[in-house]
Amino acid sequence: MKFRRAIIDDAAGIAKVHVDSWRTTYNGIIPNDFLNKLTYEQRTELWKANIAREENYVVIAENNEAQIIGFADAWKRENNVVENSGDLTSIYLLEEYQGKGIGKRLFKELFKHFKKMDYEKVFVEVLEDNKTRYFYEYYGAKLVKIVQIKIGGKILNELIYEWNNVDEVLDKI
């Protein structure tokens, strides 16, 4: 298993993980019509743009065959006006690689980045029905707000969590 910062050439591999993991993670949460319309091509263009943004930190996990099997990214969302803070914007793994500590390692890579950036607070937004929220809670994330969002015509609760101490999270990983 190899972990490294993403480059533009990784966009297609990240897009495949993004689409496939959304279809498994959000099955029964987000309408199937929406999930079935996700395309690798559309997500490849999205990830080319995300990787190209200097302020966006994207890290990938590759298996022994150098295939991208997971990714995570962090940046400061436009609606985040809190000083010295950033956002954990995603961690996704192909289903067959979940539960093996890879997500934890990606999580750690993001928090090492947050430490380097001297962030005092880190936020993450997660759908209420996404079990990943329990992972975040285990590592000390505190629920600060619940908002309703619409995806694929369905109203969903999105939970906004906050970490107030990057060092404490790193010590626990």
VOGU-3710 file (C-alpha; in Angstrom, 3 decimals, decimal comma):
1> mkfrraiidd> 0,000/0,000/0,000  1,341/3,400/-0,971  0,085/6,828/0,093  1,069/10,001/-1,734  -0,137/13,406/-2,815  -2,258/13,302/-5,963  -1,155/14,689/-9,321  -3,330/15,634/-12,309  -2,704/12,238/-13,934  -4,472/10,613/-10,959
11> aagiakvhvd> -7,797/12,318/-11,722  -9,325/9,378/-13,624  -8,389/6,894/-10,894  -9,782/9,169/-8,199  -12,963/9,634/-10,249  -13,466/5,870/-10,472  -13,141/5,515/-6,688  -15,418/8,537/-6,204  -18,244/7,169/-8,370  -17,946/3,542/-7,232
21> swrttyngii> -17,721/4,409/-3,543  -20,676/6,806/-3,753  -22,749/4,020/-5,310  -21,957/1,640/-2,433  -21,754/4,106/0,475  -24,910/6,015/-0,396  -27,010/3,124/-1,700  -30,371/3,491/0,048  -29,486/6,994/1,261  -29,269/9,003/-1,977
31> pndflnklty> -31,791/8,151/-4,725  -30,529/5,513/-7,180  -31,452/7,742/-10,128  -28,887/10,260/-8,941  -26,201/7,650/-8,209  -26,712/5,947/-11,583  -26,189/9,252/-13,418  -22,721/9,779/-11,925  -20,066/9,305/-14,593  -16,340/8,689/-14,493
41> eqrtelwkan> -15,840/11,330/-17,183  -17,684/14,040/-15,250  -15,843/13,227/-12,022  -12,480/13,085/-13,826  -12,948/16,707/-14,908  -13,992/17,645/-11,359  -10,861/16,011/-9,919  -8,555/17,598/-12,472  -9,861/20,957/-11,260  -9,650/19,958/-7,584
51> iareenyvvi> -6,060/18,745/-7,870  -5,042/21,838/-9,819  -6,255/24,151/-7,032  -3,168/25,007/-5,030  -5,063/25,263/-1,734  -6,601/21,797/-2,157  -4,680/18,938/-0,544  -5,512/15,583/-2,179  -3,879/12,346/-1,059  -4,373/8,903/-2,600
61> aenneaqiig> -3,937/5,285/-1,551  -2,632/2,854/-4,146  -2,641/-0,927/-3,925  0,388/-3,055/-4,845  -0,605/-2,889/-8,525  -0,427/0,945/-8,385  -4,222/1,246/-8,752  -5,906/4,045/-6,831  -8,200/2,421/-4,285  -8,916/5,411/-2,064
71> fadawkrenn> -8,460/9,135/-1,669  -8,981/11,977/0,746  -8,926/15,725/0,346  -8,964/18,884/2,382  -9,282/22,592/1,743  -11,129/25,551/3,171  -14,731/25,687/1,982  -15,981/29,045/0,732  -18,584/29,155/3,516  -15,939/28,529/6,202
81> vvensgdlts> -15,162/31,962/7,666  -13,446/30,696/10,828  -9,832/31,851/11,104  -7,071/29,224/11,288  -9,401/26,451/10,183  -9,897/24,052/7,316  -12,279/21,385/6,103  -11,906/17,660/5,698  -13,879/17,481/2,467  -13,793/13,757/1,664
91> iylleeyqgk> -12,407/10,322/2,386  -13,525/7,532/0,070  -12,381/3,952/-0,451  -13,501/1,201/-2,764  -15,787/-1,076/-0,761  -13,437/-4,086/-0,858  -10,683/-2,037/0,828  -12,816/-0,701/3,677  -12,187/-1,905/7,220  -8,450/-2,472/6,648
101> gigkrlfkel> -7,058/0,710/8,206  -6,606/2,521/4,883  -9,217/5,179/5,656  -7,533/5,764/9,012  -4,198/6,285/7,254  -5,760/8,752/4,778  -7,370/10,526/7,734  -3,963/10,773/9,421  -2,395/12,220/6,262  -5,040/14,966/6,235
111> fkhfkkmdye> -4,489/15,772/9,900  -0,727/15,962/9,369  -1,526/18,513/6,651  -3,822/20,447/9,026  -1,017/20,504/11,604  1,434/21,816/8,985  -1,087/24,549/8,102  -1,378/25,496/11,814  -5,141/24,998/11,812  -6,800/25,295/15,187
121> kvfvevledn> -10,150/23,905/14,005  -11,178/21,400/11,371  -14,710/20,867/10,087  -16,299/17,952/8,256  -19,757/17,634/6,716  -21,286/14,163/6,600  -24,732/12,832/5,782  -26,597/11,681/8,883  -27,079/8,155/7,493  -23,403/7,762/6,541
131> ktryfyeyyg> -21,758/5,473/9,109  -18,451/7,340/8,681  -19,810/9,851/11,163  -19,064/7,356/13,938  -15,432/7,190/12,797  -15,215/10,979/13,075  -16,898/10,919/16,469  -14,434/8,298/17,692  -11,607/10,672/16,826  -13,192/13,487/18,826
141> aklvkivqik> -15,348/15,347/16,317  -18,180/17,248/18,004  -21,497/17,869/16,289  -21,994/21,621/15,917  -24,827/21,964/13,413  -27,398/20,059/11,362  -28,517/21,433/8,003  -30,841/20,083/5,379  -29,575/19,623/1,844  -31,168/18,258/-1,299
151> iggkilneli> -29,447/15,568/-3,375  -31,236/13,908/-6,261  -34,508/15,494/-5,195  -34,322/14,033/-1,669  -33,985/16,159/1,468  -31,198/14,826/3,688  -29,736/15,854/7,015  -26,114/16,881/6,811  -24,190/16,921/10,069  -21,404/19,428/10,551
161> yewnnvdevl> -18,707/18,329/12,966  -15,748/20,192/14,387  -12,402/19,231/15,866  -10,859/21,862/18,139  -7,440/20,317/18,599  -5,466/18,832/15,705  -2,748/17,507/18,041  -5,278/15,516/20,084  -6,572/13,852/16,918  -3,040/12,992/15,758
171> dki> -2,220/11,563/19,185  -5,246/9,283/19,012  -4,613/7,918/15,497
//
